[in-house]
Amino acid sequence: DALGARILEQAGFPAIYMSGSAVTASLLGYPDIGLVSFHEMVEQARRIALAVDVPVISDADTGYGNAVNVWRTVREFEAAGVAGIHLEDQELPKRCGHFEGKRLIPAAEMAKKLEAALAARRDDDFIIIARTDARAVEGMEGALKRARLYRSVGVDMLFVEALTSVDEMKRLNEAFAGFPLLVNVVEGGKTPQLSLAAYEELGYRVVLYPTASVRAAMKAFRELARELREKGSTEGFLHRLVGFSERNEITGLAAFDAWERRFAIEETEHGAG
């Protein structure tokens, strides 16, 4: 969400990622099984992009329909102020890339959807990332075949989801040497968890941590709820909370106060009016 984006920007991260799984959990309280809507995703992306100055990459799921829907998806996310989106080749309703039971649309159909996405964007700097979930459905060969097809369409980056070993990751990067690739790190999921330096050495250009922040919030909030329910006070939890002034610093209160002073009407001026 926007608060999380501000915290990440203040920590020095060069870009922010908005995860469909994290939005589904934080906005709806539901699992990542295709329940969050196009409108909810676009509006959340708009709020996040407005809250920070660094680029925002957003999950755009399947594009929410056919090639015509993809046209609108690209236009709306671009208008929302994000820097790029990724589109995946799952059938609707889609599932988290690290869940079982995923189903894919034909590769040729996905290629046409990606062509539509590229044609729909107004700004060539708006990044279109092609994601395939084929590793879990068609195996590594199928995933590589789809990735080659999607690259041939002209996408800016490839996202081969849920590779299960370092050897598979090496194979992918060797097959697409020099082309921008993205890896998705889901703690406890299918893909090996390595250091940022190790991912870079493998050849990845972008590393996503899609649910770490919302899962950290889940754990802290659950522990806070237990403390308050059992002890009737948050006093014993204060060391786990940001301070009052730190909260105001994170949300930028001083900047808004300065803005208010800049455009305030002096009392004498107001009286004269």
C-alpha positions in Angstrom: 0.0 0.0 0.0 1.0 3.7 -0.1 2.4 3.6 3.5 4.6 0.6 2.7 5.8 2.3 -0.5 6.8 5.4 1.5 8.8 3.3 4.0 10.6 1.5 1.2 11.4 4.7 -0.6 12.8 6.2 2.6 14.9 3.1 3.1 16.6 3.8 -0.3 15.0 1.3 -2.7 15.2 2.5 -6.3 11.8 1.1 -7.3 8.6 -0.2 -5.7 6.6 -3.3 -6.7 2.8 -3.6 -6.1 1.9 -7.2 -5.8 -1.5 -8.6 -6.6 -1.2 -11.1 -3.8 -0.3 -8.4 -1.3 -3.1 -6.1 -2.4 -5.6 -9.0 -2.2 -4.5 -9.7 1.4 -4.3 -6.1 2.6 -7.2 -4.7 0.8 -9.6 -7.6 0.9 -8.2 -10.0 3.5 -8.4 -12.8 0.9 -6.0 -15.3 -0.7 -4.4 -14.8 -4.1 -6.8 -16.7 -6.2 -8.0 -14.1 -8.6 -10.5 -12.3 -6.3 -9.1 -8.7 -6.6 -10.6 -6.7 -9.5 -9.1 -4.6 -12.2 -10.5 -1.4 -10.7 -9.2 -2.2 -7.2 -5.7 -2.9 -8.6 -5.6 0.3 -10.7 -6.8 2.5 -7.9 -4.3 1.0 -5.4 -1.5 1.5 -8.0 -2.6 5.1 -8.4 -2.4 5.7 -4.6 1.0 4.1 -4.4 2.4 6.0 -7.4 1.1 9.3 -5.9 2.8 8.6 -2.6 6.4 8.1 -3.9 8.8 9.6 -6.4 10.5 6.4 -7.4 9.2 4.2 -10.2 6.4 1.8 -9.4 6.0 -1.6 -11.2 2.6 -3.2 -10.8 1.2 -6.6 -11.1 -1.6 -6.5 -13.8 -2.5 -10.2 -13.5 -3.8 -11.6 -16.8 -4.7 -8.2 -18.2 -8.3 -8.9 -17.0 -9.6 -10.4 -20.2 -8.8 -10.5 -23.9 -6.7 -8.2 -26.1 -9.3 -5.5 -25.9 -9.3 -5.6 -22.1 -5.5 -5.6 -22.2 -5.7 -2.3 -24.2 -7.6 -0.7 -21.4 -5.5 -2.3 -18.7 -2.4 -0.7 -20.2 -4.0 2.7 -20.7 -5.4 2.8 -17.1 -2.2 1.7 -15.4 -0.2 4.1 -17.5 -2.6 6.9 -16.5 -2.3 5.9 -12.9 1.3 6.9 -13.0 3.1 3.5 -12.7 6.3 2.9 -14.7 5.3 -0.6 -16.0 3.2 -3.7 -15.5 3.6 -7.4 -16.0 1.0 -9.6 -17.7 0.8 -13.4 -17.2 -0.4 -16.3 -19.3 -2.7 -18.0 -16.8 -6.4 -18.6 -17.4 -9.0 -16.7 -15.4 -9.3 -17.0 -12.4 -5.6 -16.9 -12.0 -3.7 -18.2 -8.9 -0.6 -17.2 -7.1 2.5 -18.3 -9.1 3.6 -20.5 -6.2 0.2 -22.2 -5.7 -0.7 -25.5 -7.3 -3.5 -25.9 -9.9 -2.6 -23.2 -12.4 -4.0 -23.4 -15.9 -2.5 -21.6 -19.0 -4.0 -20.0 -22.1 -2.4 -21.0 -25.4 1.0 -19.4 -26.0 -0.2 -17.8 -29.3 -3.1 -16.1 -27.6 -0.8 -14.7 -24.9 1.6 -13.4 -27.6 -1.3 -11.5 -29.2 -2.2 -10.1 -25.8 1.3 -8.9 -25.4 1.3 -7.3 -28.9 -1.9 -5.5 -27.9 -0.2 -4.3 -24.7 2.7 -2.9 -26.6 0.5 -1.2 -29.1 -1.7 0.3 -26.4 1.0 2.2 -24.5 1.4 5.9 -25.2 4.8 6.2 -23.6 7.6 3.9 -24.9 9.2 4.1 -21.5 6.2 2.4 -20.0 7.6 -1.1 -19.4 5.7 -4.2 -20.5 6.9 -7.4 -18.7 5.8 -10.8 -20.0 5.3 -13.4 -17.3 4.9 -17.1 -17.9 3.7 -19.6 -15.3 4.5 -22.5 -17.7 7.3 -24.0 -15.5 4.7 -25.6 -13.2 2.4 -26.7 -16.0 4.5 -27.5 -19.1 7.9 -28.0 -17.5 11.1 -26.1 -18.1 11.1 -26.7 -21.8 7.6 -25.3 -22.1 8.6 -22.3 -20.1 11.6 -21.5 -22.3 9.6 -22.0 -25.4 6.9 -19.5 -24.3 9.5 -17.1 -23.1 11.2 -17.1 -26.5 7.9 -16.4 -28.2 7.0 -13.6 -25.8 10.4 -12.0 -26.3 10.0 -12.1 -30.1 6.9 -10.0 -29.7 9.0 -7.1 -28.4 8.4 -7.0 -24.7 10.8 -5.2 -22.4 11.5 -7.9 -19.9 10.7 -11.5 -19.1 9.4 -13.0 -15.9 9.5 -16.8 -15.8 7.7 -17.6 -12.6 8.4 -20.3 -9.9 11.7 -21.8 -11.1 12.6 -24.5 -8.6 16.4 -24.6 -8.6 19.5 -22.6 -9.2 20.3 -24.8 -12.2 17.0 -23.8 -13.8 17.7 -20.2 -13.1 21.1 -20.5 -14.7 19.6 -22.2 -17.7 17.1 -19.4 -18.1 19.7 -16.7 -17.9 22.0 -18.5 -20.4 19.1 -18.8 -22.8 18.4 -15.1 -22.6 21.8 -13.7 -22.0 21.8 -9.9 -22.0 18.0 -9.6 -22.1 16.4 -8.1 -19.0 15.0 -10.8 -16.7 13.1 -10.7 -13.4 13.0 -13.1 -10.5 10.2 -13.3 -8.0 11.2 -14.2 -4.4 8.4 -15.7 -2.3 9.7 -16.8 1.0 8.8 -20.4 1.5 7.7 -20.7 -2.2 9.2 -22.7 -5.1 12.1 -20.4 -6.1 15.4 -20.6 -4.2 16.0 -17.7 -1.9 19.4 -16.2 -2.5 21.1 -12.9 -1.9 20.7 -9.9 -4.2 24.3 -10.3 -5.2 23.7 -13.9 -6.1 20.7 -13.1 -8.3 22.7 -10.4 -10.0 25.5 -12.8 -10.6 23.0 -15.2 -12.2 22.0 -12.4 -14.6 18.8 -11.1 -13.2 18.1 -7.4 -13.5 15.0 -7.0 -11.2 14.3 -8.9 -8.0 10.8 -8.8 -6.5 9.9 -9.4 -2.9 6.1 -9.4 -3.4 4.7 -10.4 -0.1 7.5 -10.0 2.5 6.2 -6.6 3.7 2.6 -7.7 4.1 3.7 -10.9 5.8 5.8 -8.9 8.2 2.8 -6.7 8.9 0.6 -9.8 9.5 3.0 -11.1 12.1 3.4 -7.9 13.9 -0.3 -7.1 13.8 -1.2 -10.6 15.1 1.2 -10.3 18.0 -0.1 -6.8 18.8 -3.7 -8.1 18.8 -2.8 -10.9 21.1 -1.0 -8.5 23.5 -3.9 -6.1 23.6 -6.5 -8.9 23.9 -4.7 -10.8 26.7 -3.3 -7.9 28.7 -5.7 -5.1 28.0 -3.0 -2.6 27.1 -0.3 -1.9 24.5 2.2 -0.7 27.1 4.2 -3.9 26.9 4.3 -3.6 23.1 5.6 0.0 22.8 9.1 -1.1 21.9 7.6 -2.8 18.8 5.9 0.4 17.6 7.3 3.4 15.8 7.3 6.4 18.0 4.7 9.2 17.6 7.2 11.6 16.0 8.6 8.8 13.8 5.1 8.0 12.5 4.7 11.7 11.6 8.1 11.6 9.9 7.2 8.6 7.8 3.9 10.1 6.6 5.5 13.5 5.8 3.6 15.7 8.3 6.3 18.4 8.3 6.1 18.8 4.5 2.3 19.2 4.6 2.6 21.7 7.5 5.1 23.7 5.4 2.7 23.6 2.4 -0.1 24.9 4.6 2.0 27.8 5.9 3.1 28.7 2.4 -0.5 29.2 1.2 -2.1 30.3 4.5 -4.0 33.7 4.5 -2.6 36.0 7.1 -5.2 37.1 9.6 -5.0 40.8 8.6 -5.3 39.9 5.0 -8.3 37.7 5.7 -9.9 40.4 7.7 -9.4 42.9 5.0 -11.1 40.6 2.5 
